[in-house]
């Protein structure tokens, strides 16, 4: 997996650590401006988050749990990728000591750019 992130983003580092603990091999590419990487990957603007990863032809946008990525790679749906828009507290990499975790959804982005709920957390 290749992850594009800002050099100053701490939550991105924590998300990569989450993936590595789940067994994913990761390569980090630090960029000051991620817009071009997001456009090349096909991430719709409405689903953008702070980092973008690429794995097996899919994009992974934002704080997507490793279990959702594992499921995506096992099921291999015809899609662009997965996204967790924004930065929900309690999502992988966004654990905040003492803060109540927010409910969030992982969205499956179809080839046509439409989205559907892939998983709820």
DRENDO-1510 file (C-alpha; in Angstrom, 1 decimal, always signed):
<recs>
REC; n; res; u; v; w
REC; 1; UNK; +0.0; +0.0; +0.0 .
REC; 2; UNK; +1.2; +3.5; -0.8 .
REC; 3; UNK; +0.0; +6.3; +1.3 .
REC; 4; UNK; +0.2; +10.0; +0.3 .
REC; 5; UNK; +0.2; +12.4; +3.3 .
REC; 6; UNK; +1.3; +15.8; +4.5 .
REC; 7; UNK; +4.7; +15.7; +6.2 .
REC; 8; UNK; +3.1; +17.5; +9.3 .
REC; 9; UNK; +0.1; +15.3; +9.8 .
REC; 10; UNK; +0.2; +13.3; +13.0 .
REC; 11; UNK; -3.1; +11.5; +12.6 .
REC; 12; UNK; -1.9; +10.1; +9.2 .
REC; 13; UNK; +1.1; +8.6; +11.0 .
REC; 14; UNK; -1.2; +7.0; +13.5 .
REC; 15; UNK; -3.4; +5.6; +10.8 .
REC; 16; UNK; -0.4; +4.0; +9.0 .
REC; 17; UNK; +0.7; +2.5; +12.3 .
REC; 18; UNK; -2.9; +1.0; +12.6 .
REC; 19; UNK; -2.5; -0.6; +9.2 .
REC; 20; UNK; +1.0; -1.9; +9.9 .
REC; 21; UNK; -0.3; -3.6; +13.1 .
REC; 22; UNK; -3.0; -5.2; +11.0 .
REC; 23; UNK; -0.3; -6.7; +8.7 .
REC; 24; UNK; -0.3; -4.2; +5.8 .
REC; 25; UNK; +3.1; -3.2; +4.3 .
REC; 26; UNK; +3.1; +0.5; +3.7 .
REC; 27; UNK; +5.1; +3.0; +1.7 .
REC; 28; UNK; +4.7; +6.7; +2.6 .
REC; 29; UNK; +5.0; +9.5; +0.1 .
REC; 30; UNK; +4.9; +13.0; +1.7 .
REC; 31; UNK; +3.5; +15.8; -0.3 .
REC; 32; UNK; +2.8; +19.5; +0.6 .
REC; 33; UNK; -0.3; +19.4; -1.7 .
REC; 34; UNK; -2.3; +16.2; -1.9 .
REC; 35; UNK; -4.9; +17.5; -4.5 .
REC; 36; UNK; -3.1; +16.0; -7.5 .
REC; 37; UNK; -2.7; +12.6; -5.9 .
REC; 38; UNK; -6.4; +12.6; -4.9 .
REC; 39; UNK; -7.5; +13.6; -8.5 .
REC; 40; UNK; -5.3; +10.9; -10.1 .
REC; 41; UNK; -6.8; +8.3; -7.7 .
REC; 42; UNK; -10.3; +9.3; -8.6 .
REC; 43; UNK; -11.4; +10.5; -5.1 .
REC; 44; UNK; -14.6; +12.6; -5.4 .
REC; 45; UNK; -14.2; +15.9; -3.7 .
REC; 46; UNK; -17.1; +15.3; -1.3 .
REC; 47; UNK; -15.3; +12.3; +0.2 .
REC; 48; UNK; -11.8; +13.7; +0.6 .
REC; 49; UNK; -10.0; +13.4; +3.9 .
REC; 50; UNK; -6.5; +14.1; +5.1 .
REC; 51; UNK; -4.6; +11.3; +3.4 .
REC; 52; UNK; -5.0; +9.0; +0.4 .
REC; 53; UNK; -3.7; +5.5; -0.1 .
REC; 54; UNK; -3.6; +3.2; -3.0 .
REC; 55; UNK; -3.8; -0.6; -2.8 .
REC; 56; UNK; -4.5; -3.2; -5.5 .
REC; 57; UNK; -6.2; -0.7; -7.9 .
REC; 58; UNK; -8.4; +0.9; -5.1 .
REC; 59; UNK; -8.0; +4.2; -3.3 .
REC; 60; UNK; -8.4; +4.3; +0.5 .
REC; 61; UNK; -9.3; +7.8; +1.6 .
REC; 62; UNK; -9.1; +8.9; +5.2 .
REC; 63; UNK; -9.3; +7.0; +8.4 .
REC; 64; UNK; -10.6; +3.7; +7.0 .
REC; 65; UNK; -10.3; +0.8; +9.4 .
REC; 66; UNK; -7.9; -2.0; +8.4 .
REC; 67; UNK; -10.7; -4.6; +8.6 .
REC; 68; UNK; -12.7; -2.7; +6.0 .
REC; 69; UNK; -9.7; -2.7; +3.7 .
REC; 70; UNK; -9.2; -6.4; +4.2 .
REC; 71; UNK; -12.8; -7.0; +3.3 .
REC; 72; UNK; -12.6; -4.8; +0.2 .
REC; 73; UNK; -9.5; -6.8; -1.0 .
REC; 74; UNK; -11.3; -10.1; -0.3 .
REC; 75; UNK; -14.6; -9.2; -2.0 .
REC; 76; UNK; -13.0; -7.2; -4.9 .
REC; 77; UNK; -16.1; -5.1; -5.8 .
REC; 78; UNK; -16.2; -3.1; -9.0 .
REC; 79; UNK; -15.4; +0.2; -7.4 .
REC; 80; UNK; -12.9; +3.1; -7.1 .
REC; 81; UNK; -12.3; +2.6; -3.4 .
REC; 82; UNK; -13.3; +3.3; +0.2 .
REC; 83; UNK; -13.6; +6.6; +2.0 .
REC; 84; UNK; -14.2; +7.9; +5.6 .
REC; 85; UNK; -14.8; +11.6; +4.9 .
REC; 86; UNK; -13.6; +14.1; +7.5 .
REC; 87; UNK; -11.7; +13.0; +10.6 .
REC; 88; UNK; -14.2; +11.3; +13.0 .
REC; 89; UNK; -13.0; +11.0; +16.6 .
REC; 90; UNK; -12.4; +7.3; +17.4 .
REC; 91; UNK; -11.6; +6.2; +13.9 .
REC; 92; UNK; -8.2; +4.6; +13.4 .
REC; 93; UNK; -5.6; +7.3; +13.8 .
REC; 94; UNK; -8.1; +9.7; +15.4 .
REC; 95; UNK; -8.2; +8.1; +18.9 .
REC; 96; UNK; -8.3; +11.0; +21.4 .
REC; 97; UNK; -7.7; +10.0; +25.0 .
REC; 98; UNK; -10.9; +10.4; +27.0 .
REC; 99; UNK; -13.0; +11.6; +24.1 .
REC; 100; UNK; -16.2; +9.8; +23.2 .
REC; 101; UNK; -15.8; +8.0; +19.8 .
REC; 102; UNK; -18.1; +9.3; +17.0 .
REC; 103; UNK; -20.2; +6.9; +14.9 .
REC; 104; UNK; -18.9; +6.9; +11.4 .
REC; 105; UNK; -19.4; +5.1; +8.1 .
REC; 106; UNK; -16.9; +3.8; +5.5 .
REC; 107; UNK; -18.3; +4.6; +2.1 .
REC; 108; UNK; -17.7; +2.5; -1.0 .
REC; 109; UNK; -17.2; +4.7; -4.0 .
REC; 110; UNK; -18.5; +3.1; -7.2 .
REC; 111; UNK; -16.9; +3.5; -10.6 .
REC; 112; UNK; -19.5; +6.1; -11.5 .
REC; 113; UNK; -18.6; +8.2; -8.4 .
REC; 114; UNK; -21.7; +7.3; -6.5 .
REC; 115; UNK; -21.4; +6.1; -2.9 .
REC; 116; UNK; -23.0; +3.6; -0.6 .
REC; 117; UNK; -22.4; +2.5; +3.0 .
REC; 118; UNK; -19.7; -0.3; +3.1 .
REC; 119; UNK; -19.5; -0.5; +6.9 .
REC; 120; UNK; -20.8; +1.4; +10.0 .
REC; 121; UNK; -18.7; +1.9; +13.1 .
</recs>
